[in-house]
Amino acid sequence: MPATYDKPVLLRGGTVVEAEGEAREDLLVREGIVAARGPELEAPAGAEVVEAEACFVFPGLIDMHVHLREPGREDKETIATGTRAAVMGGFTAVCAKANTFLVMDNPAVVEFVHSRAETAAYAHVFPVGSVTEGLRGYGSLSEIGSLREAGVVALSDDGVPVVSSDVMVAALRYAADYDLPVVAHSEDYPLTAGGVVTEGSVAGRTGLRGAPPEAEETMIARDLALLRQAGGKLHVAHVSAAGSLAHLRRAKEEGLDVTCETTPHYLLLTAEAAAKYDADAKMNPPLRSEEDRQAMVDALVDGTVDCIATDHAPHTPAEKDKEFERAPFGVVGLETALRLVYTDLVLPGIITRSRMVESMSTLPARRLGLEGRGHLAVGARADVTVFDPRPEETIRAAAFYSQGKNTPFEGWRVRGRVETVLVEGRPVVRGGRLVESPEPGEGSL
């Protein structure tokens, strides 16, 4: 992670967008924090001035759901390449999931991730520890207290569900003692066994085995029932099915401490994207029907869906080039999420810019207890994204900084470009380009 930058930075003339609204203001950053904001601020001596007219200035985006693959699968992604992709997509922080080759079920692996991030990362990396030892979804809990001391911000067996109800109850109770949310991968294995697309017309036409949306819905219903019993904090990952939303709405109305996320691919794509046997459209849960997609959009609008995450899951080209049934689940998203959401949800007026920032920065920071992030008040951490809405570009995976090129959005036209990104006040993106190496006297990245 970049060290705090000791040179003042003045972002001049932009529109500052936060969850509460937006205003045309300058933003002055000193020593890693927001030092002042307001109209026509004077640039301190020696300050770096970023002309942000016609741009939007966001609190740095926070991705709650990222697979960085290191340690163990550096052929797919590394902390360095993943966080380069993150900042180029406007994300200043990512939550690294536990399903690395050496599972993040013990402090040593968490400490390794922290150590690598200190020397190689361009964005903040917040590890997510596993719920169960070995990421089995049953059996013994990980050492939750030790993981918390090592710096995890949540617990999740993402990639597999916690199949044992008694283990899930214990996890919710123990995690609550350490103020950690449990992040659920909601999948009823007996219902999804062998399924690679969602049940329905595409499965019927292609001959690919289907997995019903009820596999997600029933597991969410179970976990909410266990939350009522055990207490604690539950966050439901990558919600994709309309039927799941009814359970979540009811739980929120009851006052249960539950939040959830969806992803750009569930907001913008349907199962038809997999109809040509393109494994870049193979993910878990699978893409659903148009009715499900529209339900996700409506739930984002009304707040049932709290957050947008990417579930960035890079794979090698050789893995994704296999037959659809044999290719791994997962798509990348760090470099496309902001532009897709802006183009296809903000510009048509489906959500506001403020709601976009709330779902991609403010609420993730709040759910994970990341103090000083997700907003740009004076005194906040100077993690800042400057977004120019004017450029129009075509998504090309070959240009990604991520090692993963497995995107279902290849060839999509999008509006906007990340112009400047500050992490702890240090510019890591300038003029739409990654700062590959520090300038003389800046220290090291």
TIMI-418068 format. One record per residue (C-alpha): residue number from 0; chain; x, z, y. Coordinates in steps of 0.25 Angstrom, whole numbers. Layout:
BEGIN
+-----+-------+-------+-------+-------+
|  nr | kette |    c1 |    c3 |    c2 |
+-----+-------+-------+-------+-------+
| NUM |     A |     X |     Z |     Y |
...
+-----+-------+-------+-------+-------+
***
This chain:
BEGIN
+-----+-------+-------+-------+-------+
|  nr | kette |    c1 |    c3 |    c2 |
+-----+-------+-------+-------+-------+
|   0 |     A |     0 |     0 |     0 |
|   1 |     A |     5 |    -3 |    14 |
|   2 |     A |    11 |     8 |    22 |
|   3 |     A |     5 |    13 |    35 |
|   4 |     A |     8 |     3 |    46 |
|   5 |     A |    14 |     9 |    58 |
|   6 |     A |    12 |    -2 |    67 |
|   7 |     A |    -1 |    -2 |    75 |
|   8 |     A |   -11 |   -14 |    72 |
|   9 |     A |   -22 |   -18 |    82 |
|  10 |     A |   -33 |   -26 |    76 |
|  11 |     A |   -39 |   -32 |    88 |
|  12 |     A |   -52 |   -39 |    91 |
|  13 |     A |   -59 |   -38 |    77 |
|  14 |     A |   -73 |   -33 |    73 |
|  15 |     A |   -71 |   -20 |    66 |
|  16 |     A |   -81 |   -20 |    54 |
|  17 |     A |   -85 |    -7 |    47 |
|  18 |     A |   -96 |    -2 |    39 |
|  19 |     A |  -103 |     4 |    51 |
|  20 |     A |  -102 |    -9 |    59 |
|  21 |     A |   -92 |   -17 |    67 |
|  22 |     A |   -86 |   -19 |    81 |
|  23 |     A |   -76 |   -27 |    88 |
|  24 |     A |   -64 |   -18 |    90 |
|  25 |     A |   -49 |   -17 |    89 |
|  26 |     A |   -43 |    -8 |    78 |
|  27 |     A |   -29 |    -1 |    80 |
|  28 |     A |   -22 |     3 |    68 |
|  29 |     A |   -10 |    13 |    69 |
|  30 |     A |    -2 |    19 |    57 |
|  31 |     A |   -13 |    16 |    47 |
|  32 |     A |   -25 |    20 |    54 |
|  33 |     A |   -35 |    15 |    63 |
|  34 |     A |   -31 |    20 |    76 |
|  35 |     A |   -41 |    14 |    86 |
|  36 |     A |   -52 |     4 |    87 |
|  37 |     A |   -60 |    -1 |    99 |
|  38 |     A |   -60 |   -13 |   108 |
|  39 |     A |   -47 |   -19 |   114 |
|  40 |     A |   -37 |    -9 |   109 |
|  41 |     A |   -24 |    -9 |   115 |
|  42 |     A |   -13 |   -13 |   105 |
|  43 |     A |    -2 |    -2 |   104 |
|  44 |     A |    13 |    -6 |   106 |
|  45 |     A |    18 |   -14 |    94 |
|  46 |     A |     4 |   -15 |    87 |
|  47 |     A |     1 |   -27 |    78 |
|  48 |     A |   -11 |   -34 |    84 |
|  49 |     A |   -21 |   -41 |    75 |
|  50 |     A |   -31 |   -50 |    82 |
|  51 |     A |   -44 |   -48 |    74 |
|  52 |     A |   -54 |   -55 |    83 |
|  53 |     A |   -64 |   -62 |    75 |
|  54 |     A |   -60 |   -53 |    63 |
|  55 |     A |   -67 |   -42 |    57 |
|  56 |     A |   -59 |   -29 |    55 |
|  57 |     A |   -63 |   -21 |    42 |
|  58 |     A |   -59 |    -8 |    36 |
|  59 |     A |   -50 |   -12 |    25 |
|  60 |     A |   -58 |   -16 |    13 |
|  61 |     A |   -58 |    -7 |     0 |
|  62 |     A |   -60 |   -13 |   -13 |
|  63 |     A |   -65 |    -3 |   -23 |
|  64 |     A |   -62 |   -11 |   -35 |
|  65 |     A |   -49 |   -18 |   -38 |
|  66 |     A |   -41 |   -21 |   -51 |
|  67 |     A |   -26 |   -22 |   -46 |
|  68 |     A |   -22 |   -22 |   -61 |
|  69 |     A |    -9 |   -15 |   -58 |
|  70 |     A |    -3 |    -8 |   -67 |
|  71 |     A |    -3 |   -16 |   -79 |
|  72 |     A |    -9 |   -30 |   -75 |
|  73 |     A |    -1 |   -35 |   -64 |
|  74 |     A |    -3 |   -49 |   -69 |
|  75 |     A |   -17 |   -48 |   -64 |
|  76 |     A |   -14 |   -40 |   -51 |
|  77 |     A |    -5 |   -30 |   -45 |
|  78 |     A |    -7 |   -20 |   -34 |
|  79 |     A |     1 |   -29 |   -25 |
|  80 |     A |    -7 |   -42 |   -27 |
|  81 |     A |   -20 |   -35 |   -28 |
|  82 |     A |   -18 |   -28 |   -14 |
|  83 |     A |   -13 |   -40 |    -8 |
|  84 |     A |   -26 |   -47 |   -12 |
|  85 |     A |   -34 |   -35 |    -7 |
|  86 |     A |   -28 |   -35 |     7 |
|  87 |     A |   -30 |   -50 |     8 |
|  88 |     A |   -44 |   -48 |     5 |
|  89 |     A |   -46 |   -37 |    15 |
|  90 |     A |   -45 |   -25 |     6 |
|  91 |     A |   -36 |   -14 |    10 |
|  92 |     A |   -38 |    -5 |    -2 |
|  93 |     A |   -42 |    -7 |   -16 |
|  94 |     A |   -46 |     2 |   -28 |
|  95 |     A |   -37 |    -1 |   -40 |
|  96 |     A |   -45 |     0 |   -53 |
|  97 |     A |   -40 |     8 |   -65 |
|  98 |     A |   -40 |    -3 |   -75 |
|  99 |     A |   -26 |    -7 |   -74 |
| 100 |     A |   -18 |    -9 |   -87 |
| 101 |     A |   -13 |     6 |   -85 |
| 102 |     A |   -26 |    12 |   -82 |
| 103 |     A |   -27 |    21 |   -70 |
| 104 |     A |   -32 |    33 |   -78 |
| 105 |     A |   -20 |    42 |   -74 |
| 106 |     A |   -12 |    45 |   -61 |
| 107 |     A |     0 |    38 |   -65 |
| 108 |     A |    -6 |    24 |   -64 |
| 109 |     A |   -13 |    28 |   -51 |
| 110 |     A |     0 |    32 |   -46 |
| 111 |     A |     6 |    19 |   -50 |
| 112 |     A |    -5 |    11 |   -43 |
| 113 |     A |    -2 |    20 |   -30 |
| 114 |     A |    13 |    17 |   -31 |
| 115 |     A |    11 |     2 |   -33 |
| 116 |     A |     1 |     2 |   -21 |
| 117 |     A |    11 |     9 |   -12 |
| 118 |     A |    21 |    -2 |   -14 |
| 119 |     A |    13 |   -15 |   -17 |
| 120 |     A |    -1 |   -14 |   -12 |
| 121 |     A |    -6 |   -20 |     1 |
| 122 |     A |   -19 |   -12 |     1 |
| 123 |     A |   -22 |     2 |    -3 |
| 124 |     A |   -24 |     4 |   -18 |
| 125 |     A |   -33 |    15 |   -23 |
| 126 |     A |   -33 |    17 |   -38 |
| 127 |     A |   -45 |    20 |   -46 |
| 128 |     A |   -43 |    28 |   -58 |
| 129 |     A |   -50 |    26 |   -72 |
| 130 |     A |   -61 |    35 |   -76 |
| 131 |     A |   -57 |    35 |   -90 |
| 132 |     A |   -43 |    36 |   -97 |
| 133 |     A |   -39 |    22 |  -101 |
| 134 |     A |   -51 |    16 |   -94 |
| 135 |     A |   -59 |    17 |  -106 |
| 136 |     A |   -72 |    20 |  -100 |
| 137 |     A |   -74 |    32 |  -110 |
| 138 |     A |   -65 |    44 |  -115 |
| 139 |     A |   -57 |    52 |  -106 |
| 140 |     A |   -58 |    52 |   -91 |
| 141 |     A |   -45 |    49 |   -83 |
| 142 |     A |   -38 |    61 |   -76 |
| 143 |     A |   -47 |    60 |   -64 |
| 144 |     A |   -41 |    71 |   -56 |
| 145 |     A |   -27 |    65 |   -58 |
| 146 |     A |   -32 |    51 |   -54 |
| 147 |     A |   -38 |    57 |   -42 |
| 148 |     A |   -25 |    64 |   -38 |
| 149 |     A |   -17 |    51 |   -40 |
| 150 |     A |   -26 |    44 |   -30 |
| 151 |     A |   -38 |    36 |   -37 |
| 152 |     A |   -50 |    34 |   -28 |
| 153 |     A |   -60 |    32 |   -40 |
| 154 |     A |   -61 |    31 |   -55 |
| 155 |     A |   -66 |    19 |   -63 |
| 156 |     A |   -64 |    13 |   -76 |
| 157 |     A |   -68 |    -1 |   -70 |
| 158 |     A |   -67 |   -12 |   -80 |
| 159 |     A |   -74 |    -3 |   -90 |
| 160 |     A |   -86 |     6 |   -89 |
| 161 |     A |   -85 |    21 |   -92 |
| 162 |     A |   -94 |    20 |  -104 |
| 163 |     A |   -95 |    35 |  -108 |
| 164 |     A |  -105 |    42 |  -100 |
| 165 |     A |   -99 |    55 |  -102 |
| 166 |     A |   -86 |    50 |   -96 |
| 167 |     A |   -93 |    44 |   -84 |
| 168 |     A |   -99 |    58 |   -81 |
| 169 |     A |   -86 |    65 |   -82 |
| 170 |     A |   -79 |    54 |   -73 |
| 171 |     A |   -90 |    56 |   -62 |
| 172 |     A |   -89 |    71 |   -63 |
| 173 |     A |   -73 |    71 |   -63 |
| 174 |     A |   -72 |    60 |   -53 |
| 175 |     A |   -81 |    68 |   -43 |
| 176 |     A |   -72 |    80 |   -43 |
| 177 |     A |   -61 |    71 |   -37 |
| 178 |     A |   -71 |    63 |   -28 |
| 179 |     A |   -69 |    50 |   -35 |
| 180 |     A |   -79 |    39 |   -38 |
| 181 |     A |   -81 |    34 |   -52 |
| 182 |     A |   -82 |    19 |   -52 |
| 183 |     A |   -90 |    13 |   -63 |
| 184 |     A |   -89 |     0 |   -70 |
| 185 |     A |  -103 |    -2 |   -75 |
| 186 |     A |  -104 |    -9 |   -88 |
| 187 |     A |  -111 |    -6 |  -101 |
| 188 |     A |  -101 |   -11 |  -111 |
| 189 |     A |  -111 |   -14 |  -123 |
| 190 |     A |  -120 |   -23 |  -113 |
| 191 |     A |  -108 |   -31 |  -108 |
| 192 |     A |  -100 |   -32 |  -121 |
| 193 |     A |   -94 |   -46 |  -120 |
| 194 |     A |  -101 |   -50 |  -108 |
| 195 |     A |   -94 |   -59 |   -98 |
| 196 |     A |  -105 |   -64 |   -88 |
| 197 |     A |  -118 |   -57 |   -85 |
| 198 |     A |  -130 |   -60 |   -94 |
| 199 |     A |  -139 |   -71 |   -89 |
| 200 |     A |  -139 |   -86 |   -86 |
| 201 |     A |  -124 |   -88 |   -85 |
| 202 |     A |  -121 |   -80 |   -98 |
| 203 |     A |  -132 |   -89 |  -105 |
| 204 |     A |  -127 |  -102 |   -99 |
| 205 |     A |  -112 |   -99 |  -102 |
| 206 |     A |  -113 |   -92 |  -115 |
| 207 |     A |  -105 |   -81 |  -109 |
| 208 |     A |  -109 |   -67 |  -114 |
| 209 |     A |  -117 |   -59 |  -104 |
| 210 |     A |  -116 |   -45 |   -99 |
| 211 |     A |  -129 |   -40 |   -93 |
| 212 |     A |  -130 |   -33 |   -80 |
| 213 |     A |  -137 |   -21 |   -87 |
| 214 |     A |  -123 |   -17 |   -92 |
| 215 |     A |  -119 |   -14 |   -77 |
| 216 |     A |  -133 |    -8 |   -74 |
| 217 |     A |  -134 |     2 |   -85 |
| 218 |     A |  -120 |     7 |   -83 |
| 219 |     A |  -122 |    10 |   -69 |
| 220 |     A |  -135 |    17 |   -72 |
| 221 |     A |  -128 |    25 |   -82 |
| 222 |     A |  -117 |    29 |   -72 |
| 223 |     A |  -127 |    33 |   -61 |
| 224 |     A |  -134 |    42 |   -71 |
| 225 |     A |  -121 |    48 |   -74 |
| 226 |     A |  -118 |    50 |   -59 |
| 227 |     A |  -131 |    57 |   -58 |
| 228 |     A |  -127 |    67 |   -69 |
| 229 |     A |  -112 |    68 |   -65 |
| 230 |     A |  -111 |    66 |   -50 |
| 231 |     A |   -99 |    60 |   -45 |
| 232 |     A |   -96 |    47 |   -38 |
| 233 |     A |   -99 |    33 |   -44 |
| 234 |     A |   -95 |    20 |   -39 |
| 235 |     A |  -101 |     8 |   -47 |
| 236 |     A |   -91 |    -4 |   -48 |
| 237 |     A |   -94 |   -19 |   -47 |
| 238 |     A |  -110 |   -18 |   -47 |
| 239 |     A |  -115 |   -32 |   -51 |
| 240 |     A |  -129 |   -31 |   -57 |
| 241 |     A |  -142 |   -29 |   -49 |
| 242 |     A |  -148 |   -19 |   -59 |
| 243 |     A |  -136 |   -10 |   -56 |
| 244 |     A |  -140 |    -9 |   -41 |
| 245 |     A |  -153 |    -2 |   -44 |
| 246 |     A |  -146 |    10 |   -51 |
| 247 |     A |  -136 |    11 |   -40 |
| 248 |     A |  -147 |    11 |   -29 |
| 249 |     A |  -155 |    22 |   -36 |
| 250 |     A |  -142 |    30 |   -38 |
| 251 |     A |  -139 |    29 |   -23 |
| 252 |     A |  -153 |    33 |   -19 |
| 253 |     A |  -151 |    45 |   -28 |
| 254 |     A |  -139 |    49 |   -20 |
| 255 |     A |  -129 |    47 |   -32 |
| 256 |     A |  -115 |    45 |   -27 |
| 257 |     A |  -113 |    30 |   -32 |
| 258 |     A |  -108 |    18 |   -25 |
| 259 |     A |  -105 |     4 |   -30 |
| 260 |     A |   -98 |    -9 |   -28 |
| 261 |     A |  -100 |   -24 |   -30 |
| 262 |     A |   -91 |   -36 |   -29 |
| 263 |     A |   -91 |   -49 |   -21 |
| 264 |     A |   -93 |   -56 |   -35 |
| 265 |     A |  -106 |   -49 |   -38 |
| 266 |     A |  -111 |   -51 |   -24 |
| 267 |     A |  -108 |   -66 |   -23 |
| 268 |     A |  -107 |   -72 |   -37 |
| 269 |     A |  -116 |   -73 |   -49 |
| 270 |     A |  -114 |   -75 |   -64 |
| 271 |     A |  -115 |   -90 |   -61 |
| 272 |     A |  -100 |   -89 |   -57 |
| 273 |     A |   -96 |   -87 |   -71 |
| 274 |     A |  -105 |   -98 |   -77 |
| 275 |     A |   -93 |  -108 |   -77 |
| 276 |     A |   -85 |   -98 |   -85 |
| 277 |     A |   -75 |   -95 |   -74 |
| 278 |     A |   -69 |   -82 |   -77 |
| 279 |     A |   -66 |   -79 |   -63 |
| 280 |     A |   -81 |   -75 |   -62 |
| 281 |     A |   -80 |   -66 |   -74 |
| 282 |     A |   -81 |   -51 |   -70 |
| 283 |     A |   -86 |   -38 |   -75 |
| 284 |     A |   -97 |   -36 |   -72 |
| 285 |     A |  -101 |   -50 |   -73 |
| 286 |     A |  -107 |   -58 |   -61 |
| 287 |     A |  -122 |   -57 |   -61 |
| 288 |     A |  -134 |   -65 |   -57 |
| 289 |     A |  -138 |   -69 |   -44 |
| 290 |     A |  -149 |   -58 |   -43 |
| 291 |     A |  -137 |   -48 |   -46 |
| 292 |     A |  -128 |   -54 |   -36 |
| 293 |     A |  -139 |   -53 |   -25 |
| 294 |     A |  -142 |   -39 |   -29 |
| 295 |     A |  -128 |   -35 |   -27 |
| 296 |     A |  -128 |   -41 |   -13 |
| 297 |     A |  -141 |   -34 |    -9 |
| 298 |     A |  -135 |   -21 |   -14 |
| 299 |     A |  -123 |   -23 |    -6 |
| 300 |     A |  -132 |   -25 |     6 |
| 301 |     A |  -141 |   -13 |     4 |
| 302 |     A |  -129 |    -4 |     0 |
| 303 |     A |  -132 |    -1 |   -15 |
| 304 |     A |  -118 |    -8 |   -17 |
| 305 |     A |  -108 |     0 |    -9 |
| 306 |     A |   -95 |    -8 |   -10 |
| 307 |     A |   -90 |   -22 |   -12 |
| 308 |     A |   -77 |   -22 |   -21 |
| 309 |     A |   -70 |   -33 |   -28 |
| 310 |     A |   -67 |   -29 |   -42 |
| 311 |     A |   -54 |   -37 |   -40 |
| 312 |     A |   -50 |   -40 |   -55 |
| 313 |     A |   -38 |   -49 |   -55 |
| 314 |     A |   -35 |   -57 |   -68 |
| 315 |     A |   -24 |   -67 |   -72 |
| 316 |     A |   -28 |   -82 |   -72 |
| 317 |     A |   -25 |   -82 |   -87 |
| 318 |     A |   -35 |   -71 |   -90 |
| 319 |     A |   -46 |   -78 |   -81 |
| 320 |     A |   -43 |   -91 |   -87 |
| 321 |     A |   -48 |   -87 |  -100 |
| 322 |     A |   -62 |   -90 |  -106 |
| 323 |     A |   -73 |   -83 |   -98 |
| 324 |     A |   -76 |   -73 |  -109 |
| 325 |     A |   -61 |   -70 |  -111 |
| 326 |     A |   -57 |   -69 |   -96 |
| 327 |     A |   -56 |   -55 |   -90 |
| 328 |     A |   -67 |   -50 |   -80 |
| 329 |     A |   -64 |   -49 |   -66 |
| 330 |     A |   -62 |   -56 |   -53 |
| 331 |     A |   -53 |   -54 |   -40 |
| 332 |     A |   -59 |   -51 |   -27 |
| 333 |     A |   -50 |   -44 |   -17 |
| 334 |     A |   -47 |   -57 |    -9 |
| 335 |     A |   -61 |   -62 |    -9 |
| 336 |     A |   -71 |   -50 |    -7 |
| 337 |     A |   -71 |   -49 |     8 |
| 338 |     A |   -72 |   -64 |    11 |
| 339 |     A |   -83 |   -66 |     0 |
| 340 |     A |   -91 |   -54 |     5 |
| 341 |     A |   -89 |   -58 |    20 |
| 342 |     A |   -93 |   -73 |    17 |
| 343 |     A |  -104 |   -71 |     7 |
| 344 |     A |  -111 |   -58 |    12 |
| 345 |     A |  -107 |   -55 |    26 |
| 346 |     A |  -108 |   -69 |    32 |
| 347 |     A |  -121 |   -71 |    27 |
| 348 |     A |  -126 |   -58 |    32 |
| 349 |     A |  -129 |   -51 |    19 |
| 350 |     A |  -120 |   -39 |    23 |
| 351 |     A |  -113 |   -36 |    36 |
| 352 |     A |   -98 |   -35 |    38 |
| 353 |     A |  -100 |   -20 |    39 |
| 354 |     A |  -107 |   -19 |    26 |
| 355 |     A |   -95 |   -27 |    20 |
| 356 |     A |   -85 |   -18 |    26 |
| 357 |     A |   -93 |    -6 |    21 |
| 358 |     A |   -94 |   -11 |     6 |
| 359 |     A |   -79 |   -16 |     6 |
| 360 |     A |   -72 |    -5 |    13 |
| 361 |     A |   -80 |     7 |    19 |
| 362 |     A |   -88 |    11 |     6 |
| 363 |     A |   -77 |     9 |    -3 |
| 364 |     A |   -68 |    18 |     5 |
| 365 |     A |   -79 |    28 |     6 |
| 366 |     A |   -82 |    28 |    -9 |
| 367 |     A |   -67 |    30 |   -13 |
| 368 |     A |   -65 |    40 |    -2 |
| 369 |     A |   -54 |    32 |     5 |
| 370 |     A |   -54 |    39 |    18 |
| 371 |     A |   -51 |    32 |    31 |
| 372 |     A |   -54 |    18 |    24 |
| 373 |     A |   -66 |     9 |    25 |
| 374 |     A |   -68 |    10 |    40 |
| 375 |     A |   -59 |     8 |    53 |
| 376 |     A |   -62 |    21 |    61 |
| 377 |     A |   -51 |    26 |    69 |
| 378 |     A |   -42 |    34 |    59 |
| 379 |     A |   -46 |    26 |    47 |
| 380 |     A |   -35 |    20 |    39 |
| 381 |     A |   -31 |     6 |    44 |
| 382 |     A |   -35 |    -2 |    32 |
| 383 |     A |   -41 |   -14 |    40 |
| 384 |     A |   -45 |   -28 |    36 |
| 385 |     A |   -47 |   -39 |    47 |
| 386 |     A |   -56 |   -51 |    42 |
| 387 |     A |   -57 |   -64 |    49 |
| 388 |     A |   -71 |   -70 |    46 |
| 389 |     A |   -68 |   -84 |    51 |
| 390 |     A |   -59 |   -91 |    40 |
| 391 |     A |   -66 |   -98 |    29 |
| 392 |     A |   -58 |   -99 |    16 |
| 393 |     A |   -60 |  -103 |     1 |
| 394 |     A |   -56 |   -92 |    -9 |
| 395 |     A |   -45 |   -97 |   -18 |
| 396 |     A |   -39 |   -88 |   -28 |
| 397 |     A |   -26 |   -94 |   -28 |
| 398 |     A |   -24 |   -88 |   -14 |
| 399 |     A |   -27 |   -74 |   -19 |
| 400 |     A |   -16 |   -63 |   -17 |
| 401 |     A |   -22 |   -56 |   -30 |
| 402 |     A |   -16 |   -61 |   -43 |
| 403 |     A |   -30 |   -62 |   -48 |
| 404 |     A |   -36 |   -76 |   -45 |
| 405 |     A |   -49 |   -73 |   -53 |
| 406 |     A |   -60 |   -75 |   -42 |
| 407 |     A |   -74 |   -81 |   -44 |
| 408 |     A |   -74 |   -84 |   -29 |
| 409 |     A |   -63 |   -96 |   -29 |
| 410 |     A |   -67 |  -106 |   -19 |
| 411 |     A |   -78 |   -98 |   -12 |
| 412 |     A |   -78 |  -100 |     3 |
| 413 |     A |   -76 |   -87 |    11 |
| 414 |     A |   -75 |   -83 |    26 |
| 415 |     A |   -65 |   -74 |    31 |
| 416 |     A |   -51 |   -69 |    30 |
| 417 |     A |   -43 |   -56 |    30 |
| 418 |     A |   -34 |   -57 |    42 |
| 419 |     A |   -28 |   -43 |    43 |
| 420 |     A |   -27 |   -31 |    34 |
| 421 |     A |   -21 |   -18 |    37 |
| 422 |     A |   -18 |    -7 |    26 |
| 423 |     A |   -15 |     6 |    33 |
| 424 |     A |   -13 |    -1 |    45 |
| 425 |     A |    -3 |   -11 |    40 |
| 426 |     A |    -6 |   -26 |    40 |
| 427 |     A |    -6 |   -32 |    26 |
| 428 |     A |   -13 |   -44 |    30 |
| 429 |     A |   -11 |   -52 |    43 |
| 430 |     A |   -17 |   -65 |    47 |
| 431 |     A |   -23 |   -66 |    34 |
| 432 |     A |   -10 |   -65 |    26 |
| 433 |     A |    -5 |   -54 |    18 |
| 434 |     A |     7 |   -47 |    24 |
| 435 |     A |    17 |   -50 |    12 |
| 436 |     A |    28 |   -41 |    18 |
| 437 |     A |    29 |   -31 |    29 |
| 438 |     A |    35 |   -35 |    43 |
| 439 |     A |    48 |   -29 |    46 |
| 440 |     A |    47 |   -14 |    49 |
| 441 |     A |    33 |   -12 |    42 |
| 442 |     A |    38 |    -6 |    29 |
| 443 |     A |    34 |   -11 |    16 |
| 444 |     A |    21 |   -15 |    10 |
+-----+-------+-------+-------+-------+
***
